Amino acid sequence: MSNLNGIQMKYIVVKNEDIEKYLNKSDKQLFTNCVGQIQMSREIEGRDNPTYLVINTDELYADEVIDIMKKHGHWGMKGESE
């Protein structure tokens, strides 16, 4: 397991496979509506809807990625900037 000291839980990541596997049709529609509402609201505010890179913390290279993030100031408890 990677050294997660100082991690900020800023994002929620859900695998598409888990959505298909665990949500019924009604829940999938609700989830889609919620995500769509967030995207639309961000656009109205003039914010973009970026694509994110995601790694699992149990990957062998996770500590290297954490070190890179720390080097560039993208690790730990900071303000809500993007």
NUKEGU-482899 format. One record per residue: x, y, z of N, C-alpha, C, O, CB in turn. Coordinates in steps of 0.1 Angstrom, whole numbers, plus 5000, padded with zeros to 4 digits. Glycine has a CB too. Example, Ala and Ser with C-alpha at 12.3 -4.5 7.8 and 13.67 -1.06 7.14 Angstrom:
REM residues 2
<r n_xx="5132" n_yy="4943" n_zz="5078" ca_xx="5123" ca_yy="4955" ca_zz="5078" c_xx="5132" c_yy="4967" c_zz="5078" o_xx="5142" o_yy="4967" o_zz="5085" cb_xx="5113" cb_yy="4955" cb_zz="5090"/>
<r n_xx="5128" n_yy="4978" n_zz="5071" ca_xx="5137" ca_yy="4989" ca_zz="5071" c_xx="5129" c_yy="5000" c_zz="5079" o_xx="5134" o_yy="5011" o_zz="5080" cb_xx="5141" cb_yy="4994" cb_zz="5057"/>
END
This chain:
REM residues 82
<r n_xx="5008" n_yy="4988" n_zz="5000" ca_xx="5000" ca_yy="5000" ca_zz="5000" c_xx="5009" c_yy="5012" c_zz="5000" o_xx="5019" o_yy="5013" o_zz="5007" cb_xx="4990" cb_yy="5000" cb_zz="5012"/>
<r n_xx="5005" n_yy="5022" n_zz="4993" ca_xx="5012" ca_yy="5035" ca_zz="4991" c_xx="5012" c_yy="5043" c_zz="5004" o_xx="5003" o_yy="5041" o_zz="5013" cb_xx="5007" cb_yy="5043" cb_zz="4980"/>
<r n_xx="5021" n_yy="5052" n_zz="5005" ca_xx="5021" ca_yy="5061" ca_zz="5016" c_xx="5011" c_yy="5072" c_zz="5014" o_xx="5013" o_yy="5081" o_zz="5006" cb_xx="5035" cb_yy="5068" cb_zz="5019"/>
<r n_xx="4999" n_yy="5072" n_zz="5020" ca_xx="4988" ca_yy="5081" ca_zz="5017" c_xx="4987" c_yy="5092" c_zz="5027" o_xx="4977" o_yy="5099" o_zz="5028" cb_xx="4975" cb_yy="5073" cb_zz="5017"/>
<r n_xx="4998" n_yy="5094" n_zz="5035" ca_xx="4998" ca_yy="5105" ca_zz="5045" c_xx="4995" c_yy="5118" c_zz="5038" o_xx="5002" o_yy="5122" o_zz="5028" cb_xx="5011" cb_yy="5106" cb_zz="5053"/>
<r n_xx="4986" n_yy="5126" n_zz="5043" ca_xx="4983" ca_yy="5139" ca_zz="5037" c_xx="4973" c_yy="5139" c_zz="5026" o_xx="4970" o_yy="5149" o_zz="5020" cb_xx="4995" cb_yy="5145" cb_zz="5033"/>
<r n_xx="4968" n_yy="5127" n_zz="5022" ca_xx="4959" ca_yy="5127" ca_zz="5010" c_xx="4946" c_yy="5135" c_zz="5013" o_xx="4941" o_yy="5134" o_zz="5024" cb_xx="4956" cb_yy="5112" cb_zz="5007"/>
<r n_xx="4942" n_yy="5141" n_zz="5003" ca_xx="4929" ca_yy="5149" ca_zz="5004" c_xx="4919" c_yy="5142" c_zz="4995" o_xx="4921" o_yy="5140" o_zz="4983" cb_xx="4931" cb_yy="5164" cb_zz="4999"/>
<r n_xx="4908" n_yy="5138" n_zz="5002" ca_xx="4898" ca_yy="5131" ca_zz="4994" c_xx="4889" c_yy="5141" c_zz="4987" o_xx="4879" o_yy="5146" o_zz="4992" cb_xx="4889" cb_yy="5122" cb_zz="5004"/>
<r n_xx="4894" n_yy="5145" n_zz="4975" ca_xx="4888" ca_yy="5156" ca_zz="4968" c_xx="4879" c_yy="5151" c_zz="4957" o_xx="4870" o_yy="5158" o_zz="4952" cb_xx="4899" cb_yy="5164" cb_zz="4962"/>
<r n_xx="4880" n_yy="5138" n_zz="4953" ca_xx="4872" ca_yy="5133" ca_zz="4941" c_xx="4866" c_yy="5120" c_zz="4945" o_xx="4870" o_yy="5113" o_zz="4954" cb_xx="4882" cb_yy="5131" cb_zz="4929"/>
<r n_xx="4855" n_yy="5117" n_zz="4938" ca_xx="4848" ca_yy="5104" ca_zz="4939" c_xx="4851" c_yy="5097" c_zz="4926" o_xx="4848" o_yy="5103" o_zz="4915" cb_xx="4833" cb_yy="5106" cb_zz="4943"/>
<r n_xx="4856" n_yy="5085" n_zz="4926" ca_xx="4858" ca_yy="5078" ca_zz="4914" c_xx="4849" c_yy="5065" c_zz="4914" o_xx="4850" o_yy="5057" o_zz="4924" cb_xx="4873" cb_yy="5074" cb_zz="4912"/>
<r n_xx="4842" n_yy="5063" n_zz="4904" ca_xx="4833" ca_yy="5051" ca_zz="4903" c_xx="4836" c_yy="5044" c_zz="4890" o_xx="4835" o_yy="5051" o_zz="4879" cb_xx="4818" cb_yy="5055" cb_zz="4904"/>
<r n_xx="4840" n_yy="5032" n_zz="4890" ca_xx="4842" ca_yy="5024" ca_zz="4878" c_xx="4829" c_yy="5022" c_zz="4870" o_xx="4819" o_yy="5019" o_zz="4876" cb_xx="4849" cb_yy="5010" cb_zz="4881"/>
<r n_xx="4830" n_yy="5025" n_zz="4857" ca_xx="4818" ca_yy="5022" ca_zz="4848" c_xx="4813" c_yy="5008" c_zz="4850" o_xx="4801" o_yy="5006" o_zz="4850" cb_xx="4822" cb_yy="5025" cb_zz="4834"/>
<r n_xx="4822" n_yy="4999" n_zz="4851" ca_xx="4819" ca_yy="4985" ca_zz="4853" c_xx="4810" c_yy="4983" c_zz="4865" o_xx="4801" o_yy="4975" o_zz="4865" cb_xx="4831" cb_yy="4976" cb_zz="4854"/>
<r n_xx="4813" n_yy="4990" n_zz="4876" ca_xx="4805" ca_yy="4989" ca_zz="4889" c_xx="4791" c_yy="4995" c_zz="4887" o_xx="4782" o_yy="4990" o_zz="4893" cb_xx="4813" cb_yy="4996" cb_zz="4900"/>
<r n_xx="4790" n_yy="5006" n_zz="4879" ca_xx="4777" ca_yy="5012" ca_zz="4877" c_xx="4769" c_yy="5002" c_zz="4870" o_xx="4757" o_yy="5000" o_zz="4873" cb_xx="4779" cb_yy="5025" cb_zz="4868"/>
<r n_xx="4774" n_yy="4995" n_zz="4860" ca_xx="4766" ca_yy="4985" ca_zz="4852" c_xx="4763" c_yy="4973" c_zz="4861" o_xx="4752" o_yy="4968" o_zz="4860" cb_xx="4774" cb_yy="4980" cb_zz="4840"/>
<r n_xx="4772" n_yy="4969" n_zz="4869" ca_xx="4770" ca_yy="4957" ca_zz="4877" c_xx="4761" c_yy="4959" c_zz="4889" o_xx="4753" o_yy="4950" o_zz="4892" cb_xx="4783" cb_yy="4952" cb_zz="4882"/>
<r n_xx="4761" n_yy="4971" n_zz="4896" ca_xx="4755" ca_yy="4972" ca_zz="4909" c_xx="4742" c_yy="4981" c_zz="4909" o_xx="4735" o_yy="4981" o_zz="4918" cb_xx="4764" cb_yy="4978" cb_zz="4918"/>
<r n_xx="4740" n_yy="4989" n_zz="4898" ca_xx="4729" ca_yy="4998" ca_zz="4898" c_xx="4718" c_yy="4992" c_zz="4888" o_xx="4721" o_yy="4987" o_zz="4878" cb_xx="4733" cb_yy="5012" cb_zz="4893"/>
<r n_xx="4706" n_yy="4993" n_zz="4893" ca_xx="4695" ca_yy="4990" ca_zz="4884" c_xx="4692" c_yy="5001" c_zz="4874" o_xx="4698" o_yy="5012" o_zz="4875" cb_xx="4682" cb_yy="4986" cb_zz="4892"/>
<r n_xx="4683" n_yy="4999" n_zz="4865" ca_xx="4681" ca_yy="5009" ca_zz="4854" c_xx="4677" c_yy="5022" c_zz="4860" o_xx="4682" o_yy="5033" o_zz="4855" cb_xx="4670" cb_yy="5003" cb_zz="4845"/>
<r n_xx="4668" n_yy="5022" n_zz="4870" ca_xx="4664" ca_yy="5035" ca_zz="4876" c_xx="4675" c_yy="5042" c_zz="4882" o_xx="4677" o_yy="5054" o_zz="4881" cb_xx="4653" cb_yy="5033" cb_zz="4886"/>
<r n_xx="4684" n_yy="5035" n_zz="4890" ca_xx="4695" ca_yy="5041" ca_zz="4897" c_xx="4705" c_yy="5046" c_zz="4887" o_xx="4712" o_yy="5057" o_zz="4889" cb_xx="4702" cb_yy="5031" cb_zz="4906"/>
<r n_xx="4708" n_yy="5039" n_zz="4876" ca_xx="4717" ca_yy="5044" ca_zz="4865" c_xx="4712" c_yy="5057" c_zz="4859" o_xx="4720" o_yy="5066" o_zz="4857" cb_xx="4718" cb_yy="5033" cb_zz="4854"/>
<r n_xx="4699" n_yy="5058" n_zz="4857" ca_xx="4693" ca_yy="5070" ca_zz="4852" c_xx="4695" c_yy="5082" c_zz="4861" o_xx="4699" o_yy="5093" o_zz="4858" cb_xx="4678" cb_yy="5068" cb_zz="4848"/>
<r n_xx="4692" n_yy="5079" n_zz="4874" ca_xx="4694" ca_yy="5089" ca_zz="4885" c_xx="4709" c_yy="5094" c_zz="4885" o_xx="4712" o_yy="5106" o_zz="4886" cb_xx="4690" cb_yy="5084" cb_zz="4898"/>
<r n_xx="4718" n_yy="5084" n_zz="4885" ca_xx="4732" ca_yy="5087" ca_zz="4885" c_xx="4736" c_yy="5096" c_zz="4873" o_xx="4743" o_yy="5106" o_zz="4875" cb_xx="4740" cb_yy="5074" cb_zz="4885"/>
<r n_xx="4731" n_yy="5092" n_zz="4861" ca_xx="4734" ca_yy="5099" ca_zz="4849" c_xx="4729" c_yy="5114" c_zz="4850" o_xx="4735" o_yy="5123" o_zz="4846" cb_xx="4728" cb_yy="5092" cb_zz="4837"/>
<r n_xx="4717" n_yy="5115" n_zz="4856" ca_xx="4711" ca_yy="5128" ca_zz="4857" c_xx="4719" c_yy="5137" c_zz="4867" o_xx="4721" o_yy="5149" o_zz="4864" cb_xx="4696" cb_yy="5127" cb_zz="4862"/>
<r n_xx="4723" n_yy="5131" n_zz="4878" ca_xx="4731" ca_yy="5139" ca_zz="4887" c_xx="4744" c_yy="5143" c_zz="4881" o_xx="4748" o_yy="5155" o_zz="4883" cb_xx="4734" cb_yy="5130" cb_zz="4900"/>
<r n_xx="4751" n_yy="5135" n_zz="4874" ca_xx="4764" ca_yy="5138" ca_zz="4868" c_xx="4761" c_yy="5149" c_zz="4857" o_xx="4769" o_yy="5159" o_zz="4856" cb_xx="4771" cb_yy="5126" cb_zz="4862"/>
<r n_xx="4751" n_yy="5148" n_zz="4850" ca_xx="4747" ca_yy="5157" ca_zz="4840" c_xx="4744" c_yy="5171" c_zz="4846" o_xx="4748" o_yy="5181" o_zz="4840" cb_xx="4735" cb_yy="5153" cb_zz="4832"/>
<r n_xx="4738" n_yy="5171" n_zz="4857" ca_xx="4734" ca_yy="5184" ca_zz="4864" c_xx="4747" c_yy="5191" c_zz="4868" o_xx="4748" o_yy="5203" o_zz="4867" cb_xx="4725" cb_yy="5181" cb_zz="4876"/>
<r n_xx="4757" n_yy="5183" n_zz="4873" ca_xx="4770" ca_yy="5189" ca_zz="4878" c_xx="4777" c_yy="5195" c_zz="4866" o_xx="4782" o_yy="5206" o_zz="4866" cb_xx="4778" cb_yy="5178" cb_zz="4885"/>
<r n_xx="4777" n_yy="5187" n_zz="4855" ca_xx="4784" ca_yy="5192" ca_zz="4843" c_xx="4778" c_yy="5205" c_zz="4837" o_xx="4785" o_yy="5214" o_zz="4834" cb_xx="4784" cb_yy="5181" cb_zz="4832"/>
<r n_xx="4765" n_yy="5205" n_zz="4837" ca_xx="4758" ca_yy="5217" ca_zz="4831" c_xx="4760" c_yy="5229" c_zz="4841" o_xx="4762" o_yy="5240" o_zz="4836" cb_xx="4743" cb_yy="5214" cb_zz="4830"/>
<r n_xx="4760" n_yy="5227" n_zz="4854" ca_xx="4762" ca_yy="5238" ca_zz="4863" c_xx="4776" c_yy="5243" c_zz="4862" o_xx="4778" o_yy="5255" o_zz="4862" cb_xx="4759" cb_yy="5233" cb_zz="4877"/>
<r n_xx="4786" n_yy="5235" n_zz="4860" ca_xx="4799" ca_yy="5239" ca_zz="4858" c_xx="4800" c_yy="5248" c_zz="4845" o_xx="4807" o_yy="5258" o_zz="4845" cb_xx="4809" cb_yy="5227" cb_zz="4857"/>
<r n_xx="4794" n_yy="5243" n_zz="4835" ca_xx="4794" ca_yy="5251" ca_zz="4822" c_xx="4788" c_yy="5265" c_zz="4824" o_xx="4793" o_yy="5275" o_zz="4819" cb_xx="4788" cb_yy="5243" cb_zz="4811"/>
<r n_xx="4776" n_yy="5265" n_zz="4831" ca_xx="4770" ca_yy="5278" ca_zz="4833" c_xx="4779" c_yy="5287" c_zz="4841" o_xx="4778" o_yy="5299" o_zz="4839" cb_xx="4756" cb_yy="5275" cb_zz="4841"/>
<r n_xx="4787" n_yy="5282" n_zz="4850" ca_xx="4796" ca_yy="5290" ca_zz="4858" c_xx="4809" c_yy="5294" c_zz="4850" o_xx="4817" o_yy="5301" o_zz="4855" cb_xx="4800" cb_yy="5283" cb_zz="4871"/>
<r n_xx="4810" n_yy="5289" n_zz="4838" ca_xx="4821" ca_yy="5291" ca_zz="4830" c_xx="4833" c_yy="5283" c_zz="4833" o_xx="4844" o_yy="5286" o_zz="4829" cb_xx="4825" cb_yy="5306" cb_zz="4831"/>
<r n_xx="4831" n_yy="5272" n_zz="4840" ca_xx="4841" ca_yy="5262" ca_zz="4843" c_xx="4841" c_yy="5251" c_zz="4833" o_xx="4831" o_yy="5248" o_zz="4827" cb_xx="4839" cb_yy="5257" cb_zz="4858"/>
<r n_xx="4853" n_yy="5245" n_zz="4832" ca_xx="4854" ca_yy="5233" ca_zz="4822" c_xx="4850" c_yy="5220" c_zz="4830" o_xx="4849" o_yy="5220" o_zz="4842" cb_xx="4868" cb_yy="5233" cb_zz="4816"/>
<r n_xx="4849" n_yy="5210" n_zz="4822" ca_xx="4847" ca_yy="5196" ca_zz="4827" c_xx="4859" c_yy="5188" c_zz="4823" o_xx="4858" o_yy="5181" o_zz="4813" cb_xx="4833" cb_yy="5191" cb_zz="4822"/>
<r n_xx="4870" n_yy="5189" n_zz="4831" ca_xx="4882" ca_yy="5182" ca_zz="4827" c_xx="4881" c_yy="5167" c_zz="4828" o_xx="4872" o_yy="5161" o_zz="4834" cb_xx="4894" cb_yy="5186" cb_zz="4835"/>
<r n_xx="4890" n_yy="5160" n_zz="4821" ca_xx="4892" ca_yy="5146" ca_zz="4822" c_xx="4904" c_yy="5143" c_zz="4832" o_xx="4914" o_yy="5150" o_zz="4831" cb_xx="4895" cb_yy="5139" cb_zz="4808"/>
<r n_xx="4902" n_yy="5133" n_zz="4840" ca_xx="4912" ca_yy="5131" ca_zz="4850" c_xx="4919" c_yy="5118" c_zz="4848" o_xx="4914" o_yy="5108" o_zz="4842" cb_xx="4905" cb_yy="5131" cb_zz="4864"/>
<r n_xx="4931" n_yy="5117" n_zz="4853" ca_xx="4939" ca_yy="5105" ca_zz="4853" c_xx="4937" c_yy="5099" c_zz="4867" o_xx="4937" o_yy="5106" o_zz="4877" cb_xx="4954" cb_yy="5107" cb_zz="4850"/>
<r n_xx="4935" n_yy="5086" n_zz="4867" ca_xx="4932" ca_yy="5079" ca_zz="4880" c_xx="4941" c_yy="5067" c_zz="4881" o_xx="4943" o_yy="5059" o_zz="4872" cb_xx="4917" cb_yy="5074" cb_zz="4881"/>
<r n_xx="4947" n_yy="5065" n_zz="4893" ca_xx="4955" ca_yy="5053" ca_zz="4896" c_xx="4950" c_yy="5047" c_zz="4909" o_xx="4946" o_yy="5054" o_zz="4918" cb_xx="4971" cb_yy="5057" cb_zz="4897"/>
<r n_xx="4951" n_yy="5034" n_zz="4910" ca_xx="4948" ca_yy="5027" ca_zz="4922" c_xx="4960" c_yy="5029" c_zz="4932" o_xx="4972" o_yy="5028" o_zz="4927" cb_xx="4945" cb_yy="5013" cb_zz="4920"/>
<r n_xx="4957" n_yy="5031" n_zz="4944" ca_xx="4968" ca_yy="5032" ca_zz="4954" c_xx="4976" c_yy="5019" c_zz="4957" o_xx="4987" o_yy="5020" o_zz="4963" cb_xx="4962" cb_yy="5037" cb_zz="4967"/>
<r n_xx="4971" n_yy="5008" n_zz="4952" ca_xx="4978" ca_yy="4996" ca_zz="4954" c_xx="4987" c_yy="4992" c_zz="4942" o_xx="4993" o_yy="4982" o_zz="4942" cb_xx="4968" cb_yy="4984" cb_zz="4956"/>
<r n_xx="4988" n_yy="5001" n_zz="4932" ca_xx="4997" ca_yy="4999" ca_zz="4921" c_xx="5012" c_yy="5000" c_zz="4926" o_xx="5014" o_yy="5009" o_zz="4935" cb_xx="4994" cb_yy="5009" cb_zz="4909"/>
<r n_xx="5021" n_yy="4993" n_zz="4920" ca_xx="5035" ca_yy="4993" ca_zz="4924" c_xx="5041" c_yy="5007" c_zz="4922" o_xx="5050" o_yy="5011" o_zz="4929" cb_xx="5043" cb_yy="4983" cb_zz="4916"/>
<r n_xx="5036" n_yy="5015" n_zz="4912" ca_xx="5042" ca_yy="5028" ca_zz="4909" c_xx="5034" c_yy="5039" c_zz="4916" o_xx="5038" o_yy="5051" o_zz="4914" cb_xx="5041" cb_yy="5030" cb_zz="4894"/>
<r n_xx="5025" n_yy="5036" n_zz="4925" ca_xx="5017" ca_yy="5047" ca_zz="4931" c_xx="5026" c_yy="5057" c_zz="4939" o_xx="5023" o_yy="5069" o_zz="4939" cb_xx="5006" cb_yy="5041" cb_zz="4940"/>
<r n_xx="5036" n_yy="5052" n_zz="4946" ca_xx="5044" ca_yy="5061" ca_zz="4954" c_xx="5052" c_yy="5070" c_zz="4945" o_xx="5054" o_yy="5082" o_zz="4949" cb_xx="5054" cb_yy="5052" cb_zz="4963"/>
<r n_xx="5056" n_yy="5066" n_zz="4933" ca_xx="5062" ca_yy="5075" ca_zz="4924" c_xx="5053" c_yy="5086" c_zz="4919" o_xx="5057" o_yy="5097" o_zz="4918" cb_xx="5068" cb_yy="5067" cb_zz="4912"/>
<r n_xx="5041" n_yy="5082" n_zz="4917" ca_xx="5031" ca_yy="5092" ca_zz="4912" c_xx="5028" c_yy="5102" c_zz="4924" o_xx="5027" o_yy="5114" o_zz="4921" cb_xx="5018" cb_yy="5085" cb_zz="4908"/>
<r n_xx="5027" n_yy="5097" n_zz="4936" ca_xx="5025" ca_yy="5106" ca_zz="4948" c_xx="5037" c_yy="5116" c_zz="4949" o_xx="5035" o_yy="5127" o_zz="4951" cb_xx="5024" cb_yy="5098" cb_zz="4961"/>
<r n_xx="5049" n_yy="5111" n_zz="4947" ca_xx="5061" ca_yy="5120" ca_zz="4947" c_xx="5060" c_yy="5130" c_zz="4937" o_xx="5064" o_yy="5142" o_zz="4939" cb_xx="5074" cb_yy="5111" cb_zz="4946"/>
<r n_xx="5056" n_yy="5127" n_zz="4925" ca_xx="5055" ca_yy="5137" ca_zz="4914" c_xx="5044" c_yy="5147" c_zz="4918" o_xx="5046" o_yy="5159" o_zz="4916" cb_xx="5051" cb_yy="5130" cb_zz="4901"/>
<r n_xx="5033" n_yy="5142" n_zz="4923" ca_xx="5022" ca_yy="5152" ca_zz="4927" c_xx="5027" c_yy="5161" c_zz="4938" o_xx="5024" o_yy="5173" o_zz="4938" cb_xx="5010" cb_yy="5144" cb_zz="4932"/>
<r n_xx="5034" n_yy="5156" n_zz="4948" ca_xx="5040" ca_yy="5164" ca_zz="4958" c_xx="5049" c_yy="5175" c_zz="4953" o_xx="5049" o_yy="5186" o_zz="4956" cb_xx="5047" cb_yy="5156" cb_zz="4969"/>
<r n_xx="5058" n_yy="5170" n_zz="4943" ca_xx="5068" ca_yy="5179" ca_zz="4937" c_xx="5061" c_yy="5191" c_zz="4930" o_xx="5066" o_yy="5202" o_zz="4930" cb_xx="5076" cb_yy="5172" cb_zz="4927"/>
<r n_xx="5049" n_yy="5189" n_zz="4925" ca_xx="5042" ca_yy="5199" ca_zz="4918" c_xx="5030" c_yy="5206" c_zz="4926" o_xx="5022" o_yy="5213" o_zz="4921" cb_xx="5036" cb_yy="5194" cb_zz="4905"/>
<r n_xx="5030" n_yy="5203" n_zz="4939" ca_xx="5021" ca_yy="5210" ca_zz="4948" c_xx="5006" c_yy="5205" c_zz="4946" o_xx="4997" o_yy="5212" o_zz="4949" cb_xx="5021" cb_yy="5224" cb_zz="4946"/>
<r n_xx="5005" n_yy="5192" n_zz="4942" ca_xx="4991" ca_yy="5187" ca_zz="4940" c_xx="4988" c_yy="5175" c_zz="4950" o_xx="4982" o_yy="5165" o_zz="4946" cb_xx="4990" cb_yy="5182" cb_zz="4926"/>
<r n_xx="4993" n_yy="5177" n_zz="4962" ca_xx="4991" ca_yy="5166" ca_zz="4972" c_xx="4988" c_yy="5173" c_zz="4986" o_xx="4994" o_yy="5183" o_zz="4989" cb_xx="5003" cb_yy="5157" cb_zz="4973"/>
<r n_xx="4979" n_yy="5167" n_zz="4993" ca_xx="4977" ca_yy="5172" ca_zz="5007" c_xx="4965" c_yy="5182" c_zz="5007" o_xx="4958" o_yy="5184" o_zz="4998" cb_xx="4989" cb_yy="5178" cb_zz="5012"/>
<r n_xx="4964" n_yy="5188" n_zz="5019" ca_xx="4953" ca_yy="5197" ca_zz="5022" c_xx="4956" c_yy="5211" c_zz="5017" o_xx="4963" o_yy="5219" o_zz="5023" cb_xx="4950" cb_yy="5197" cb_zz="5037"/>
<r n_xx="4950" n_yy="5214" n_zz="5006" ca_xx="4951" ca_yy="5227" ca_zz="5000" c_xx="4937" c_yy="5233" c_zz="4998" o_xx="4927" o_yy="5226" o_zz="5001" cb_xx="4959" cb_yy="5227" cb_zz="4986"/>
<r n_xx="4936" n_yy="5245" n_zz="4992" ca_xx="4923" ca_yy="5251" ca_zz="4989" c_xx="4916" c_yy="5243" c_zz="4978" o_xx="4922" o_yy="5234" o_zz="4972" cb_xx="4925" cb_yy="5265" cb_zz="4986"/>
<r n_xx="4904" n_yy="5247" n_zz="4975" ca_xx="4896" ca_yy="5241" ca_zz="4965" c_xx="4899" c_yy="5247" c_zz="4951" o_xx="4890" o_yy="5251" o_zz="4944" cb_xx="4881" cb_yy="5242" cb_zz="4969"/>
<r n_xx="4911" n_yy="5247" n_zz="4947" ca_xx="4915" ca_yy="5252" ca_zz="4934" c_xx="4915" c_yy="5240" c_zz="4924" o_xx="4917" o_yy="5228" o_zz="4928" cb_xx="4928" cb_yy="5259" cb_zz="4934"/>
<r n_xx="4914" n_yy="5243" n_zz="4911" ca_xx="4916" ca_yy="5233" ca_zz="4901" c_xx="4926" c_yy="5237" c_zz="4891" o_xx="4929" o_yy="5230" o_zz="4881" cb_xx="4902" cb_yy="5231" cb_zz="4894"/>
END
